[in-house]
Amino acid sequence: MLGTLLLIGMLVCGFLNVTPWILIPGAVVAGFLGMHYPPGKAAAARERGLYWKGVFGSMPLQAVFLAILFGVGWGISALIG
């Protein structure tokens, strides 16, 4: 639920021409949300000692995906306005 709201928020931020620096905290939040989505995933990773590796390892991919959504929102804004 929160991940979906974050994705929609990035699309809206791109549409409203918010500064692209918003992608950095967005990627951090997406990394944490992705690590905690299936219940028990974070606990299992913590037990294996892979929690922080999983969080930091997923952030670049999350940043690319958020940048694509941001760009789509920006493109829609450029086409309409």
N, C-alpha and C positions, 0 to 999 in steps of 0.2 A: 504494500500500500504506500509506504513512504518513498520507496524507490520510484514508483510510478509518478508520484507527485513531484519528485526531484526531476525526472525526465521531462515532464510537462513544464515545470518551472524553467528549465534550461531552454526549451523551445520558446517560451514566452519572453525570457530575457533576451534571446536573440532577436525576436520580433520587435521588442521595445528598444533595441540598440543599446543595451546595458554594456558596460565595458567587458571585454573578454577576460579580464582578470577574475571574473566570477567563476571561471572554470576550475581554478585551483582549489578553492574550498569545496566546490561541487564535487570534484574528483575524490577529495578526502572523505566527504560524507558518503559518496557512492561506494567507496571501498569498505567503509564500516558497515553500511547497510547490506552490501553483498555478502559480507562475512557472517552476518547475523540472520540472514533470511530463513533458511530452513531451521526450525527450532532444534537446538542441540548441535548445530554445525560449529559454532564458536567454542562451545565447551569441548567438543571432540578435538578441535584443532589445538586448543589450549593444553589439553592432556598430552597431546603428541609433541608439543613444543613448536607447532607450526603456525600459531596465531598471527604473530606480527609479520612473518614471512608471507602469509596469505593476504593480509591487509595491504602491505606495501607492494606486493607483487601484482595485485589486481589494479592498483591505482593508475598505471599508464594506460591500460586497456579501457578503464572507466573514463579517463580523461579524453581519449580518442573518441569514444562513443558520445560523450557529452559535447565535445567540440563539433561533431557531425550534426547533432540535434540543434546546437546553438547556430550553426551555419545555415541549417534549413530554415530556422526561424528568421534569421537575418535576411536570407534570400527571399522569403515570402514578403518580408517588409519592404525590400528593395523593389520587388515586382509590383506591389500594391501602391506604395507611396511614391 
